[in-house]
Amino acid sequence: MIGKCEAQGVAGDITGVCYGRNGNNLPSPADTIALYKRNNIDAIRMYEPFADMLEALRGSGLSVAFGPRNEAIQSLAQDPAAAANFVATWILPYKNDVLIKWITIGNEVFPGEIAPFVPAAIRNVNTALTNSGVSGISVTTVVAMSAITNSYPPSAASFLPDLTEIMTEISSILSQTNSPLMVNIYPYFAYASDPIHISLDYAVFKSNTPLVIDGDLQYSNMFVAMVDAFNAALEKINAGGVVVTVAESGWPTEGNPPYTSVDNARAYNLGLMTCGGATRMRTPRRPETAVDVFLFEMFRENQKEGPVEQSFGMFAPDMTPVYTLFCPA
């Protein structure tokens, strides 16, 4: 796992790194997987199934998350044969030597026109996995902070009224299958949009004292407050037993100074890996549950829109680190 060297803990049971392909100069799949392993990264999240990456992942030991593209979700929901084909194409050929642990049905599609199809798509993919004799894969979805309202203080958070019914349905499925709800958490965007009321120390894990008091709970960093906002929202729909996994979280190095910088990005991502120390990251609302996190993201991608989006990557395309973060194997 990440964080085996001195003074570094592990965020949750798994700390992964997201992998995107919006660049024209990225390393080969084999070189990419080798870089993950050299840096003790133990999981990878892809935004769609890439056959060449799945081939490179064979025997790697990396835990893997991926899902269909958003535009494929409606057919997965309406046609069980489409779900069976997805499993036959992307799961069965790899299941013996690629550790596929999560299938994500939808990335930030709540609220939106695709959202109503997500529950049926999750059900159909689960059925297809069962019919194929595959177990041990969580089928879930990925939601952004825009799916909840009143996130300050965290205990006040709830899902948007228009999403309450569908999130209740999805959470019921996740509970039945012991699958997490995956969420994208970005203190950077909150801080950069309101630096007068949000301190940098609170956003990048540098505060040593609680800055938000929420009843009996105290928060010294924004990341765990945002995770607990989802936990509170889940409680309000009687789904407090569903675990929250962070599918994306990161900080850009360029494009919006002074908020974007190498120092801020390194402080934030290091905080993701070390807060909680050897006891692993937990939140005040769920002190018994370690938080799995996927850092965003592995490489700087030069075909993304604008310098901020291009600069979340922790490695340059030539595989040199943008800043020192990981403990090499």
C-alpha positions in Angstrom: 0.0 0.0 0.0 1.0 3.6 -0.3 2.5 5.0 2.8 4.7 2.3 4.1 7.7 4.6 4.7 8.3 6.5 7.9 5.7 9.0 9.1 3.1 8.0 6.5 -0.1 6.2 7.2 -2.6 4.7 4.9 -5.9 6.2 4.0 -8.4 3.4 4.4 -7.6 -0.1 3.4 -6.9 1.0 -0.1 -5.3 4.1 -1.6 -5.6 4.1 -5.4 -4.9 6.6 -8.1 -7.2 7.5 -11.0 -6.0 7.0 -14.6 -7.3 9.1 -17.5 -6.4 9.3 -21.1 -7.0 12.9 -22.1 -3.4 13.3 -23.3 -1.5 12.6 -26.5 1.8 11.8 -24.9 1.0 9.4 -22.1 3.1 6.3 -21.2 2.3 2.8 -22.5 -0.1 0.7 -20.4 2.8 -1.6 -19.4 5.0 1.4 -18.3 2.0 2.9 -16.5 1.3 -0.2 -14.4 5.0 -0.5 -13.6 5.0 3.1 -12.3 2.0 2.3 -10.1 3.8 -0.7 -8.7 7.1 1.1 -8.2 5.3 3.7 -6.1 3.4 1.2 -3.9 0.1 2.3 -5.3 -2.4 -0.5 -4.8 -5.4 0.4 -6.9 -6.3 2.0 -10.2 -9.6 3.6 -11.3 -10.3 3.9 -15.0 -13.2 5.9 -16.5 -14.0 3.3 -19.1 -12.7 -0.2 -19.8 -9.5 0.0 -21.8 -8.5 -3.4 -23.2 -4.8 -2.6 -23.4 -4.8 -1.5 -19.7 -6.7 -4.6 -18.6 -4.1 -6.8 -20.4 -1.3 -4.9 -18.7 -3.0 -5.4 -15.4 -2.9 -9.2 -15.6 -1.0 -10.5 -12.6 -0.2 -7.1 -11.3 -2.1 -7.5 -8.0 -3.6 -4.0 -8.4 -7.2 -3.6 -7.4 -9.2 -2.2 -10.3 -12.2 0.0 -10.7 -13.9 0.9 -14.0 -17.3 1.2 -15.5 -19.1 1.7 -18.8 -19.1 5.2 -20.4 -22.1 7.3 -19.2 -23.8 7.0 -22.6 -24.0 3.2 -22.3 -26.0 3.2 -19.0 -29.4 3.5 -20.6 -29.0 0.3 -22.6 -27.6 -1.5 -19.6 -30.7 -0.5 -17.7 -33.2 -1.4 -20.4 -31.7 -4.5 -21.9 -30.4 -7.4 -19.6 -28.6 -8.7 -22.7 -26.5 -5.5 -22.8 -25.4 -6.1 -19.2 -24.6 -9.7 -19.9 -22.5 -8.6 -22.9 -20.7 -6.0 -20.7 -19.8 -8.8 -18.3 -18.8 -11.2 -21.0 -16.6 -8.6 -22.7 -15.0 -6.8 -19.8 -15.1 -9.1 -16.8 -15.0 -12.8 -17.8 -11.8 -12.6 -19.9 -9.9 -11.0 -17.1 -11.4 -12.2 -13.9 -8.8 -14.9 -13.2 -5.7 -12.6 -13.2 -7.1 -9.0 -12.9 -8.4 -8.0 -9.5 -11.5 -6.2 -10.6 -13.2 -5.0 -7.4 -15.6 -2.2 -8.4 -17.8 -1.5 -11.4 -18.9 2.1 -11.5 -22.3 2.7 -13.2 -22.2 6.4 -13.9 -19.6 9.1 -13.1 -21.3 12.2 -11.7 -24.6 11.7 -13.5 -26.7 12.9 -10.5 -28.7 15.1 -11.1 -29.2 14.6 -14.8 -31.1 12.8 -17.5 -29.0 9.6 -17.2 -29.6 9.3 -13.4 -33.0 7.5 -13.6 -31.4 4.6 -15.5 -28.7 3.9 -12.9 -30.6 1.7 -10.4 -31.8 -0.7 -13.1 -28.3 -0.8 -14.7 -26.7 -1.7 -11.4 -29.3 -4.5 -10.9 -28.8 -5.9 -14.4 -25.0 -5.9 -14.1 -25.3 -7.6 -10.7 -27.6 -10.2 -12.2 -25.2 -10.7 -15.1 -22.3 -11.2 -12.7 -24.3 -13.7 -10.7 -25.4 -15.6 -13.8 -21.8 -15.8 -14.9 -20.6 -17.2 -11.5 -18.6 -14.0 -10.6 -18.5 -12.8 -7.0 -16.6 -10.3 -5.1 -17.2 -7.3 -7.4 -19.1 -4.3 -6.1 -21.4 -2.6 -8.6 -22.0 1.0 -7.6 -22.1 4.6 -8.9 -20.1 7.7 -8.4 -21.7 10.9 -7.2 -20.4 14.5 -6.8 -21.0 17.0 -4.0 -23.6 18.5 -6.3 -25.9 15.6 -5.3 -26.3 16.9 -1.8 -27.5 20.1 -0.2 -26.8 21.9 3.1 -23.3 20.3 3.5 -22.4 22.8 6.3 -22.3 21.7 9.0 -22.0 18.0 7.8 -24.9 16.8 10.0 -27.3 19.1 8.1 -26.5 17.5 4.7 -29.1 15.7 2.7 -29.5 14.5 -0.9 -31.3 17.0 -3.2 -35.1 16.6 -2.9 -35.3 15.5 -6.5 -32.7 12.7 -5.8 -34.1 11.4 -2.5 -36.1 8.6 -4.1 -33.5 7.4 -6.5 -30.7 7.6 -4.0 -32.9 5.6 -1.6 -33.3 2.9 -4.3 -29.6 2.8 -5.1 -28.6 2.7 -1.4 -30.9 -0.2 -0.9 -29.2 -2.1 -3.6 -25.8 -1.2 -2.2 -26.8 -2.3 1.2 -28.0 -5.7 -0.1 -24.8 -6.3 -2.0 -22.5 -4.9 0.7 -21.2 -2.3 -1.8 -20.0 1.2 -1.1 -21.3 4.4 -2.5 -18.5 6.1 -4.4 -18.2 9.9 -4.1 -15.9 12.6 -5.6 -14.6 15.0 -3.0 -12.8 18.2 -3.9 -12.0 20.7 -1.1 -10.0 22.6 -3.7 -13.0 23.8 -5.6 -14.8 24.9 -2.4 -11.7 26.7 -1.1 -10.9 28.4 -4.4 -14.5 29.7 -4.7 -14.7 31.1 -1.2 -11.2 31.7 0.3 -12.5 34.4 2.6 -14.6 31.9 4.6 -12.5 28.7 4.1 -9.0 28.7 5.3 -6.2 27.0 3.3 -5.1 25.1 6.5 -8.6 23.6 6.8 -8.5 22.6 3.1 -5.1 21.0 2.9 -4.9 19.2 6.3 -2.6 21.8 8.0 -4.9 22.7 10.8 -4.0 21.2 14.2 -7.2 22.3 15.8 -10.9 21.8 15.0 -12.3 24.6 12.8 -15.8 23.2 12.5 -17.8 22.1 15.5 -20.9 20.1 14.6 -22.6 19.1 17.8 -20.4 16.6 19.5 -18.3 16.1 16.4 -15.2 18.2 15.5 -13.5 18.7 12.1 -10.0 20.0 11.5 -10.0 19.3 7.7 -12.6 19.8 5.0 -12.1 16.4 3.4 -13.5 14.4 6.3 -16.3 17.0 6.7 -17.3 16.4 3.1 -17.2 12.6 3.5 -19.4 13.0 6.6 -21.8 15.1 4.7 -22.5 12.1 2.5 -22.7 9.9 5.6 -25.3 12.2 7.1 -27.2 12.3 3.9 -27.2 8.5 3.8 -28.5 8.4 7.4 -31.4 10.6 6.4 -32.6 8.0 3.9 -32.1 5.1 6.4 -28.9 4.0 4.6 -26.3 4.7 7.4 -24.8 1.3 6.9 -23.6 2.0 3.4 -19.9 2.8 3.4 -18.6 5.8 1.5 -15.6 5.3 -0.7 -13.9 8.3 -2.3 -13.6 7.7 -6.0 -11.7 11.0 -6.7 -9.9 13.6 -4.7 -7.0 15.8 -5.7 -5.5 19.3 -6.0 -4.2 21.1 -9.1 -0.8 22.7 -9.3 -1.4 25.4 -12.0 -4.0 27.6 -13.5 -5.5 29.5 -10.6 -2.9 31.1 -8.4 -2.5 31.4 -5.5 -4.9 28.6 -4.8 -3.2 26.2 -7.3 0.4 25.4 -6.4 2.8 22.5 -6.1 3.0 23.1 -2.3 -0.8 23.1 -1.9 -1.2 20.0 -4.0 1.5 18.1 -2.2 0.1 19.1 1.2 -3.4 18.0 0.2 -2.5 14.7 -1.3 0.0 13.9 1.5 -2.8 14.7 3.9 -5.1 12.2 2.2 -2.5 9.5 2.8 -1.4 10.4 6.3 -4.3 11.9 8.2 -5.1 9.4 10.9 -1.6 8.0 10.8 -1.1 4.3 11.3 -4.7 3.9 12.5 -5.9 4.9 9.0 -8.2 7.7 8.0 -11.6 7.8 9.6 -14.2 10.4 10.0 -15.8 11.8 13.2 -19.2 10.4 12.1 -17.8 6.9 11.2 -14.8 6.5 13.6 -15.0 2.7 13.1 -14.8 2.7 9.3 -11.6 3.3 7.3 -12.0 5.5 4.2 -10.7 4.1 0.9 -9.5 6.9 -1.4 -8.6 7.2 -5.1 -6.2 10.2 -5.6 -6.9 12.3 -8.7 -4.9 11.7 -10.8 -1.9 9.8 -12.1 -0.7 11.9 -15.1 -1.0 15.5 -16.3 -3.2 15.3 -19.3 -2.6 17.9 -22.0 -5.9 17.5 -23.8 -8.1 18.4 -20.9 -9.8 21.8 -21.0 -7.8 24.5 -19.3 -4.7 24.6 -17.2 -6.4 23.7 -13.9 -7.9 20.5 -15.2 -4.6 19.7 -16.9 -2.6 20.0 -13.8 -4.1 17.5 -11.3 -1.7 14.9 -12.3 1.0 13.8 -9.9 3.4 12.6 -12.7 4.4 14.2 -15.9 3.8 12.1 -19.1 7.5 11.2 -19.0 6.8 9.6 -15.6 8.8 12.1 -13.6 7.0 13.2 -10.4 5.5 16.7 -10.4 6.3 16.6 -6.6 7.5 14.0 -4.2 4.6 12.1 -2.7 4.9 8.4 -2.8 7.1 5.9 -1.1 8.9 3.9 -3.8 8.8 0.2 -3.5 
